[in-house]
């Protein structure tokens, strides 16, 4: 049976403490337009090959129509043998994977065993189902454990599928086309990496929400190879002007120095017990 | 089990706005949009299903296994929301396993069906799950129970379910006869799910399982192109 301190069941129901604060914040912005949540608008893909699992992702994070982060890390660490790609709302994928990683670390420390991919999947499924799709995290979990090489997808409502290859995110249709064409069982490492790279590349080319570089993560029994970036975007901007200014660029017209008068009002000393 | 603890009502709030770069179907719930069927015969049951899972117009998984084992000789066929049915199946598997250990006996199919009904009926407002429970036990042999959306429970000799089942009501009415043997039931299940897939223009495989008394459970994946259309 699971140890009671591995997973704490949180209090039932939603926590609405922030609702009043959010309403106040809405009023502060112009025309009531609060900033949009950062979505990853992504292409992520995973492939099971002969010796393990290859996960790939693009690195663009969008906030509405603006690229908020050109080098965002979408492949999250869960355990030494398990990594997770996340699509959907960036905050949700970050926090969900962090929580999962913490819980599995506690389990490892308590039991002295490496976690299995199916454990990560079950914890995610429990949590996402409990929130009935309100947590916008579309996740691809891949890992190698004593039972073999596994690739799972978990959707925000909490349904799970185990599949040999997979693509998610806004660029998934383009990526899936490449995967459907090129996937075979028991691929070699280089073939699998090239297939995932081509799939993410197709997503980047065909989808506005995906772009910039390609990250690849290879998980095998021997270890993990997290290659970031695996391929850099050929569309890098060459800035013509430097935005650093020497001290003295702005002329100083007048200078006025006002010393702040501070007096000690109260002083208390606490001895540290260092014995 | 954490999944049993809270089932919250749906506030109908969407996570993503329409103007985002993400297509509509990514925020839709994954549904199985399905054909499932179960037939009992003297000595066991045959169950079958298609293998397609959709989110809106997109096929999320074309090799889904909708025939989920609940216990050694008891299966359930899932249709409706994928998340809901997986969660319910997990809950019932736990409850039935615990019950079976307490009794130190293989559980009855009727017990499994009642456990499904209990969950489906209590949370009927929040759930979207149509389930067929089928299996074999020593007391009553092969049995099929139907637990549709809403949480009704009724035992039937043959049952179909899922959104694609409407296409084979006529087929089942004309081809099912009481007292069929194992081979005929397998034929019926394979032909039934295949007809359904053809009628919905589904090019996916069908998954047929066969649960018999003493012998090991057998199952077969039939690819859509293999079966000749009669």
Interface residues (C-beta under 8 A of the other chain):
Chain A: X7 X9 X12 X13 X14 X36 X39 X41 X62 X64 X65 X88 X89 X125 X126 X127 X128 X129 X130 X131 X132 X133 X134 X136 X138 X153 X155 X156 X157 X158 X159 X160 X161 X163 X170 X173 X207 X208 X209
Chain B: X2 X3 X5 X6 X8 X10 X13 X15 X16 X17 X19 X20 X21 X22 X23 X26 X27 X29 X30 X53 X55 X58 X60 X61 X63 X64 X81 X82 X83 X86 X87 X126
